[in-house]
Amino acid sequence: MHSPIGASPAIGGEKTLGWTAHYAIGVGFAWMLLLIVGLDWAQEPTVLPALVTGLVTLVAPFFILQPGMGAGIAAAKTPAPRTARLRSLMAHLSFGIGLYLAALALSFLETL
């Protein structure tokens, strides 16, 4: 845990490690969506399961990442917690929309 993380010295390769972990976690959440709703969803995707997945993924930044970086639960210790929360919400809803659009594109490609 850091308080604040910005005051900590940089570690070599941390940016690459962070982005790699971020995308790997996203892939894991995508697999969880398929495990919960089934592979049939990927063949005929609907937007609601993807958006719910995006919303559920907010647990990670609100209760793990932000507190671990010294920002408190749901960015409570930041200068503008509502703004931080809204940005997280928008980013994670965008992830859900991306899941839906990716499944839609793949299902379209299957019909070709």
Rosetta blueprint (number, residue, H / E / L):
1 M L
2 H L
3 S L
4 P L
5 I H
6 G H
7 A H
8 S L
9 P L
10 A L
11 I L
12 G L
13 G L
14 E H
15 K H
16 T H
17 L H
18 G H
19 W H
20 T H
21 A H
22 H H
23 Y H
24 A H
25 I H
26 G H
27 V H
28 G H
29 F H
30 A H
31 W H
32 M H
33 L H
34 L H
35 L H
36 I H
37 V H
38 G L
39 L H
40 D H
41 W H
42 A H
43 Q H
44 E L
45 P L
46 T L
47 V H
48 L H
49 P H
50 A H
51 L H
52 V H
53 T H
54 G H
55 L H
56 V H
57 T L
58 L L
59 V H
60 A H
61 P H
62 F H
63 F H
64 I H
65 L H
66 Q H
67 P H
68 G H
69 M L
70 G L
71 A L
72 G L
73 I H
74 A H
75 A H
76 A L
77 K L
78 T L
79 P L
80 A L
81 P H
82 R H
83 T H
84 A H
85 R H
86 L H
87 R H
88 S H
89 L H
90 M H
91 A H
92 H H
93 L H
94 S H
95 F H
96 G H
97 I H
98 G H
99 L H
100 Y H
101 L H
102 A H
103 A H
104 L H
105 A H
106 L H
107 S H
108 F H
109 L H
110 E H
111 T H
112 L L
